[in-house]
Amino acid sequence: MGGTQSSGGTNLEHKRSKGRKDSAVQSKKQQSVSEPIVYDVAITFSDKDKAIANELSESLSTHGLVCVMDDAENQTGPPISSGTTLIWILTENSVSSNYCCDRIALAYIANVSIIPVHLSEAVALKGKLEFGTKLVLQVVKWYDITESGTRGEQLTAIGDQIMSKKNQPEGTRDTEEVDEQLKHVSHRHKPVHQITLQTDPTYDFWARKLGGADEVAWFRFEKSLLEEFDEELKSQFSDKQIDWLLKTLRKEIFFDSDQARKQDFLEFTGNNPGKDYLIKRIILLATEKLAMIDVFSMKSTVRLQAIDNLTRFSTPAVMQSLTELLSESDANVRTVACITVGKLGHAGVELAPGTLDSLMINLADKDRLVREAACITLGRLKATQAIDPILNIWRNDFIHTVRVAASNALKQMDSEKANEAVYLTEKLLSEVKALSEET
């Protein structure tokens, strides 16, 4: 019996010990949620490349930089927006990692500097990248650490670049191949990244290819663009990817019109853009679009983290991109975009032009999750102009959960018109119910 008691006592103590450990773990998790990690550099890598990740971290620490490990296998990376730089150790082990690619896309829209460090042949690695990731990485400087003899010099250069970024004003980006050639252009299509414009008075694409016309047919503009940048595009992208780029350009600059207007083109490019600027400006537009889709798609491994942390790195460009995602062909993306816009708007982030209109269009979406998300978001935003269509959904939508979302949205608005609509509808419902019970 004594032995049994001892065994029971041991088991009890084991349970208590486990309970204490679980509590400690839970406490640590809660702490990590409430107290964001503050760091300089997140190093994203495959577990098989841990040794080089440690070497990189040790080197950066000599610059006084705080590094955190972002292991693709464990997927325990910190919030992207808490740091200034994300380094991706690119190897055959990590190049096809969905998690790594998602983290790159998230860093892009969070305006966090991205530094690719490669341990294999760069050309071979670029050929294996997904289209969106390839667009993001092609405008930043890559560091080659394949040769052990020059690795120390390269690691020092990486540290110097990050320190330079830390000393720059917030919101700027230290990328040799972008910032020195491009700049934020003041128009509706602002990219996430702040870049420096170099004009070239001797180069005028429109006059060169389209003459003095104020507008031309889209197919003529498209043909001229392909002729001008045939080598640049075909050396980097497949025919299918080029087709996607052109469709995105048509939608974002010319609003899917059959006509290309010179005024819209100049609003996108600014006056007298150099040839190199123009092609990079087009690619950056597509890059931002793809990065947003990658992060907020249902396949994304960082989607929920992005939604939870978006208010910490929201910009007008992010809200504009989310607004554009409200009309994406994928219903899942439209749903997530609705939810995220609601979260940002509720937190006080200014809506982009057309955001409310796009949300109201989604009230009539054929997908019930999109309709439901649009109702919830418009309610959170207290968008009283949506009262009538939301009331119509409450009374007529054939999906119960959508009707409930519409009802809750009206109550959240807490306006006189919404309250009156809720009162009258509920009164009618009760009368109809009473009559049905009498019969």
C-alpha positions as CSV (number, residue, x, y, z in Angstrom):
1,M,0.0,0.0,0.0
2,G,2.9,2.3,0.8
3,G,4.3,1.7,-2.6
4,T,0.9,2.6,-4.2
5,Q,0.8,5.8,-2.1
6,S,4.2,6.7,-3.2
7,S,3.3,6.1,-6.8
8,G,0.2,8.1,-6.4
9,G,2.2,10.9,-4.7
10,T,4.7,10.8,-7.5
11,N,2.0,11.0,-10.2
12,L,0.3,13.9,-8.3
13,E,3.6,15.8,-8.0
14,H,4.2,15.2,-11.7
15,K,0.8,16.6,-12.6
16,R,1.4,19.6,-10.3
17,S,4.8,20.1,-11.9
18,K,3.3,19.8,-15.4
19,G,0.6,22.2,-14.3
20,R,3.1,24.7,-13.2
21,K,5.0,24.4,-16.5
22,D,1.8,24.7,-18.5
23,S,0.9,27.8,-16.5
24,A,4.4,29.2,-17.1
25,V,4.1,28.5,-20.8
26,Q,0.6,30.1,-20.9
27,S,1.9,33.1,-19.0
28,K,4.7,33.5,-21.4
29,K,2.3,33.3,-24.3
30,Q,0.1,35.9,-22.8
31,Q,3.0,38.1,-22.1
32,S,4.2,37.8,-25.7
33,V,0.8,38.8,-26.9
34,S,0.4,41.8,-24.6
35,E,4.1,42.9,-24.8
36,P,5.3,42.8,-28.4
37,I,8.9,41.8,-28.9
38,V,11.2,44.7,-29.8
39,Y,14.0,43.8,-32.1
40,D,16.0,45.0,-35.1
41,V,16.3,42.0,-37.4
42,A,14.3,38.9,-37.9
43,I,16.3,36.1,-39.6
44,T,14.0,33.8,-41.6
45,F,15.6,30.4,-42.5
46,S,15.1,26.7,-42.9
47,D,16.0,24.6,-39.9
48,K,18.6,22.9,-42.1
49,D,20.4,26.3,-42.4
50,K,20.4,27.0,-38.6
51,A,24.2,27.2,-38.4
52,I,24.5,30.0,-40.9
53,A,21.6,31.8,-39.2
54,N,23.5,31.7,-35.9
55,E,26.6,32.9,-37.6
56,L,24.7,35.8,-39.2
57,S,23.1,36.7,-35.9
58,E,26.4,36.7,-34.1
59,S,27.9,39.0,-36.7
60,L,25.0,41.5,-36.6
61,S,25.2,41.6,-32.8
62,T,28.6,43.2,-33.1
63,H,26.8,46.1,-34.7
64,G,24.6,46.3,-31.6
65,L,21.6,44.9,-33.5
66,V,19.1,42.7,-31.7
67,C,18.2,39.6,-33.8
68,V,15.4,37.1,-33.4
69,M,15.2,33.7,-35.2
70,D,12.3,33.0,-37.5
71,D,12.5,29.2,-38.2
72,A,10.3,28.1,-41.1
73,E,9.8,24.7,-39.6
74,N,8.6,25.9,-36.2
75,Q,6.9,29.0,-37.6
76,T,7.5,30.9,-34.4
77,G,8.6,34.2,-35.9
78,P,7.9,37.5,-34.1
79,P,5.5,40.2,-35.4
80,I,7.0,41.6,-38.6
81,S,6.1,45.2,-37.7
82,S,8.1,45.1,-34.5
83,G,11.4,45.1,-36.3
84,T,13.1,47.2,-39.1
85,T,14.6,44.4,-41.2
86,L,13.8,40.8,-42.3
87,I,16.7,38.7,-43.6
88,W,15.9,35.7,-45.6
89,I,18.6,33.0,-45.9
90,L,17.9,31.7,-49.4
91,T,19.0,28.1,-50.0
92,E,17.6,25.1,-51.8
93,N,16.0,24.3,-48.4
94,S,14.1,27.5,-48.0
95,V,13.4,28.8,-51.5
96,S,10.1,26.8,-51.8
97,S,8.9,27.4,-48.2
98,N,5.4,28.8,-48.2
99,Y,6.0,30.2,-44.8
100,C,9.2,32.1,-45.9
101,C,7.4,33.5,-49.0
102,D,4.5,34.6,-46.9
103,R,6.8,36.4,-44.4
104,I,8.5,38.2,-47.3
105,A,5.1,39.4,-48.6
106,L,4.1,40.5,-45.1
107,A,7.4,42.4,-44.6
108,Y,6.8,44.1,-47.9
109,I,3.4,45.5,-47.0
110,A,4.6,46.4,-43.5
111,N,7.4,48.5,-45.1
112,V,10.1,46.5,-43.4
113,S,13.4,46.3,-45.2
114,I,14.1,42.9,-46.9
115,I,17.6,41.5,-47.4
116,P,18.0,38.2,-49.3
117,V,21.2,36.3,-48.3
118,H,21.9,33.4,-50.6
119,L,24.0,30.3,-50.1
120,S,23.3,28.8,-53.5
121,E,23.6,30.2,-57.0
122,A,21.3,33.2,-57.2
123,V,20.1,32.6,-60.8
124,A,19.0,29.1,-59.9
125,L,17.2,30.3,-56.8
126,K,15.4,33.1,-58.6
127,G,14.1,30.5,-61.1
128,K,12.4,28.6,-58.3
129,L,10.7,31.6,-56.6
130,E,7.0,32.2,-56.9
131,F,6.0,35.1,-59.1
132,G,5.0,37.4,-56.3
133,T,8.1,36.7,-54.2
134,K,10.3,37.1,-57.3
135,L,8.8,40.6,-57.9
136,V,9.5,41.7,-54.3
137,L,13.1,40.4,-54.3
138,Q,14.2,41.7,-57.6
139,V,14.3,45.3,-56.5
140,V,16.4,44.7,-53.4
141,K,20.1,44.0,-53.0
142,W,21.1,40.3,-52.7
143,Y,24.1,39.3,-50.6
144,D,26.2,36.4,-51.7
145,I,27.7,34.4,-48.8
146,T,28.5,31.2,-50.8
147,E,32.2,31.7,-50.5
148,S,33.5,31.3,-47.0
149,G,36.5,33.5,-47.8
150,T,34.4,36.6,-48.4
151,R,31.5,35.7,-46.1
152,G,32.8,37.9,-43.2
153,E,33.1,40.9,-45.5
154,Q,29.5,40.4,-46.7
155,L,28.1,39.9,-43.2
156,T,29.7,43.2,-42.2
157,A,28.2,44.9,-45.2
158,I,24.8,43.6,-44.2
159,G,25.2,45.0,-40.7
160,D,26.3,48.4,-42.2
161,Q,23.2,48.5,-44.4
162,I,20.9,47.8,-41.5
163,M,22.5,50.4,-39.3
164,S,22.2,52.9,-42.2
165,K,18.5,52.1,-42.4
166,K,18.1,52.7,-38.6
167,N,19.6,56.1,-39.0
168,Q,17.2,57.1,-41.7
169,P,13.9,58.9,-41.1
170,E,11.0,56.5,-40.4
171,G,9.2,55.3,-43.6
172,T,12.2,55.4,-45.9
173,R,13.9,52.3,-47.3
174,D,17.6,51.7,-47.9
175,T,17.7,49.6,-51.0
176,E,20.4,50.5,-53.5
177,E,18.4,49.3,-56.5
178,V,15.2,51.1,-55.7
179,D,15.6,54.2,-53.5
180,E,18.3,55.7,-55.7
181,Q,16.1,55.5,-58.8
182,L,12.5,55.9,-57.7
183,K,10.4,58.1,-55.4
184,H,6.8,58.3,-54.1
185,V,4.8,59.9,-56.8
186,S,1.9,62.0,-55.6
187,H,-1.1,60.2,-57.1
188,R,-3.7,57.6,-56.3
189,H,-1.4,54.7,-56.9
190,K,1.1,55.2,-54.2
191,P,3.3,52.1,-53.6
192,V,4.0,51.0,-50.0
193,H,7.7,51.9,-50.3
194,Q,9.1,55.3,-50.4
195,I,11.4,55.7,-53.4
196,T,13.3,58.4,-55.2
197,L,12.3,59.7,-58.6
198,Q,14.9,60.5,-61.3
199,T,13.5,62.4,-64.2
200,D,14.9,62.3,-67.7
201,P,13.8,65.3,-69.9
202,T,15.2,63.5,-73.0
203,Y,12.9,60.5,-72.5
204,D,9.1,60.8,-73.1
205,F,7.5,57.4,-73.5
206,W,4.1,58.8,-74.5
207,A,5.4,61.2,-77.1
208,R,7.9,58.7,-78.4
209,K,5.5,55.9,-78.9
210,L,2.0,57.5,-79.1
211,G,2.7,61.0,-80.5
212,G,0.5,63.9,-79.5
213,A,-2.7,62.0,-78.8
214,D,-4.5,62.7,-75.6
215,E,-5.8,59.1,-75.5
216,V,-5.4,55.9,-77.6
217,A,-7.0,52.5,-77.7
218,W,-5.7,50.2,-74.9
219,F,-4.4,47.6,-77.4
220,R,-2.2,50.3,-79.0
221,F,-0.8,51.4,-75.6
222,E,-0.2,47.8,-74.7
223,K,1.6,47.1,-78.0
224,S,3.8,50.2,-77.5
225,L,4.7,49.2,-74.0
226,L,5.7,45.7,-75.0
227,E,7.8,47.0,-77.8
228,E,9.6,49.5,-75.5
229,F,10.3,47.0,-72.7
230,D,10.3,43.7,-74.6
231,E,13.8,42.7,-73.4
232,E,13.3,43.8,-69.8
233,L,10.1,41.9,-69.4
234,K,10.9,38.7,-71.3
235,S,14.2,38.3,-69.4
236,Q,12.4,38.2,-66.1
237,F,8.9,36.9,-66.7
238,S,6.9,34.3,-68.6
239,D,4.3,35.2,-71.2
240,K,1.6,34.4,-68.7
241,Q,3.1,36.6,-66.0
242,I,3.6,39.5,-68.5
243,D,-0.1,39.1,-69.4
244,W,-1.0,39.4,-65.7
245,L,1.2,42.5,-65.4
246,L,-0.5,44.2,-68.3
247,K,-4.0,43.4,-67.0
248,T,-3.1,44.8,-63.6
249,L,-1.7,47.9,-65.2
250,R,-4.9,48.4,-67.3
251,K,-7.1,48.0,-64.2
252,E,-5.0,50.2,-61.8
253,I,-4.1,53.1,-64.2
254,F,-6.9,53.2,-66.8
255,F,-9.7,51.7,-64.7
256,D,-10.2,48.7,-67.1
257,S,-11.1,51.1,-69.9
258,D,-10.7,50.3,-73.6
259,Q,-8.9,53.7,-73.8
260,A,-5.6,54.7,-72.4
261,R,-5.6,58.4,-71.4
262,K,-2.4,60.4,-71.3
263,Q,-3.6,62.2,-68.2
264,D,-4.1,59.0,-66.3
265,F,-0.7,57.8,-67.4
266,L,1.1,60.9,-66.2
267,E,-0.8,60.8,-62.9
268,F,0.7,57.3,-62.5
269,T,4.3,58.1,-63.6
270,G,4.8,61.8,-62.9
271,N,6.4,64.1,-65.5
272,N,9.4,63.0,-67.5
273,P,10.1,59.7,-65.9
274,G,13.3,58.0,-67.0
275,K,13.0,54.7,-68.9
276,D,14.4,52.7,-66.0
277,Y,12.1,54.4,-63.6
278,L,9.0,53.6,-65.7
279,I,9.5,49.9,-65.9
280,K,10.3,49.6,-62.2
281,R,7.3,51.7,-61.4
282,I,5.1,49.3,-63.3
283,I,6.7,46.3,-61.6
284,L,6.4,47.9,-58.1
285,L,2.7,48.4,-58.7
286,A,2.3,44.7,-59.6
287,T,4.5,43.8,-56.6
288,E,2.3,45.5,-54.1
289,K,-0.8,44.0,-55.6
290,L,0.6,40.5,-55.4
291,A,2.1,40.9,-51.9
292,M,-1.3,41.9,-50.6
293,I,-3.0,39.0,-52.3
294,D,-0.4,36.6,-51.0
295,V,-0.7,37.8,-47.4
296,F,-4.5,37.8,-47.2
297,S,-5.3,34.7,-49.3
298,M,-6.6,31.7,-47.5
299,K,-3.5,29.8,-48.4
300,S,-1.3,32.3,-46.5
301,T,0.4,31.0,-43.3
302,V,0.6,34.5,-41.9
303,R,-2.9,35.8,-42.7
304,L,-4.3,35.9,-39.2
305,Q,-1.1,37.4,-37.8
306,A,-1.3,40.1,-40.5
307,I,-4.9,41.0,-39.7
308,D,-4.1,41.1,-36.0
309,N,-1.1,43.4,-36.5
310,L,-2.1,45.4,-39.4
311,T,-3.1,48.5,-37.4
312,R,0.6,48.7,-36.3
313,F,1.9,49.3,-39.8
314,S,-1.1,50.6,-41.7
315,T,-0.5,53.3,-44.3
316,P,-2.8,55.0,-46.9
317,A,-1.3,52.6,-49.5
318,V,-2.2,49.6,-47.5
319,M,-5.8,50.8,-47.1
320,Q,-5.9,51.5,-50.8
321,S,-4.6,48.1,-51.6
322,L,-7.2,46.5,-49.3
323,T,-9.9,48.5,-51.1
324,E,-8.8,47.1,-54.4
325,L,-8.8,43.5,-52.9
326,L,-12.5,44.0,-52.1
327,S,-13.2,43.4,-55.8
328,E,-10.7,40.5,-56.3
329,S,-12.0,37.5,-58.2
330,D,-11.4,35.2,-55.2
331,A,-14.3,35.3,-52.7
332,N,-12.0,34.3,-49.9
333,V,-9.8,37.3,-50.5
334,R,-12.8,39.6,-50.7
335,T,-14.0,38.2,-47.4
336,V,-10.7,38.7,-45.6
337,A,-10.3,42.2,-47.2
338,C,-13.7,43.2,-45.8
339,I,-12.8,42.0,-42.3
340,T,-9.4,43.7,-42.4
341,V,-10.9,47.0,-43.6
342,G,-13.3,46.9,-40.7
343,K,-10.5,46.3,-38.2
344,L,-8.5,49.2,-39.5
345,G,-11.4,51.5,-39.9
346,H,-12.6,50.7,-36.4
347,A,-9.1,51.5,-35.1
348,G,-9.3,55.0,-36.7
349,V,-7.4,54.4,-39.9
350,E,-8.7,56.7,-42.6
351,L,-10.5,54.9,-45.4
352,A,-9.4,55.2,-49.0
353,P,-11.5,56.8,-51.7
354,G,-14.0,54.2,-52.8
355,T,-13.7,51.9,-49.8
356,L,-17.3,52.4,-48.6
357,D,-18.6,52.0,-52.2
358,S,-16.8,48.8,-52.6
359,L,-18.1,47.5,-49.3
360,M,-21.6,48.3,-50.3
361,I,-21.2,46.5,-53.6
362,N,-20.1,43.5,-51.6
363,L,-23.5,43.5,-49.8
364,A,-24.9,42.0,-53.0
365,D,-22.1,39.5,-53.5
366,K,-23.1,36.0,-54.6
367,D,-20.9,34.6,-51.9
368,R,-22.6,34.6,-48.5
369,L,-19.4,35.0,-46.5
370,V,-18.6,38.2,-48.4
371,R,-22.1,39.5,-47.8
372,E,-21.8,38.7,-44.1
373,A,-18.3,40.3,-43.8
374,A,-19.5,43.4,-45.6
375,C,-22.4,43.8,-43.2
376,I,-20.2,43.4,-40.1
377,T,-17.6,45.9,-41.4
378,L,-20.2,48.5,-42.5
379,G,-21.7,48.2,-39.0
380,R,-18.4,48.6,-37.3
381,L,-17.7,51.7,-39.4
382,K,-21.1,53.1,-38.6
383,A,-21.7,53.7,-42.3
384,T,-25.2,55.0,-42.2
385,Q,-25.4,55.3,-46.0
386,A,-25.6,51.5,-46.0
387,I,-28.7,51.3,-43.8
388,D,-31.2,50.7,-46.5
389,P,-29.3,47.9,-48.4
390,I,-28.4,46.2,-45.0
391,L,-32.0,46.4,-43.9
392,N,-33.0,44.7,-47.2
393,I,-30.5,41.9,-46.4
394,W,-31.9,41.5,-42.9
395,R,-35.4,41.1,-44.3
396,N,-34.7,39.2,-47.5
397,D,-31.4,37.3,-47.5
398,F,-32.0,33.5,-47.6
399,I,-29.0,32.7,-45.4
400,H,-29.6,32.9,-41.6
401,T,-26.1,34.0,-40.6
402,V,-26.1,36.8,-43.2
403,R,-29.4,38.1,-41.8
404,V,-28.0,38.0,-38.2
405,A,-24.9,39.9,-39.4
406,A,-27.2,42.5,-41.0
407,S,-29.3,42.8,-37.9
408,N,-26.2,43.3,-35.7
409,A,-24.7,45.8,-38.2
410,L,-27.8,48.0,-37.9
411,K,-27.7,47.9,-34.1
412,Q,-24.0,48.7,-34.1
413,M,-24.6,51.9,-36.2
414,D,-26.7,53.2,-33.3
415,S,-28.2,56.0,-35.4
416,E,-31.7,57.3,-35.3
417,K,-32.5,56.0,-38.8
418,A,-31.0,52.6,-38.0
419,N,-32.7,52.3,-34.7
420,E,-36.0,53.2,-36.3
421,A,-35.5,50.6,-39.0
422,V,-34.7,47.9,-36.4
423,Y,-37.7,48.8,-34.3
424,L,-40.2,48.8,-37.2
425,T,-38.8,45.5,-38.6
426,E,-38.8,43.8,-35.3
427,K,-42.4,45.0,-34.6
428,L,-43.5,43.7,-38.0
429,L,-41.8,40.4,-37.4
430,S,-43.5,40.0,-34.0
431,E,-46.9,40.8,-35.6
432,V,-46.4,38.4,-38.4
433,K,-45.4,35.7,-35.9
434,A,-48.5,36.5,-33.8
435,L,-50.8,36.2,-36.8
436,S,-49.2,32.9,-37.8
437,E,-49.8,31.5,-34.4
438,E,-53.4,32.5,-34.4
439,T,-54.0,30.6,-37.6
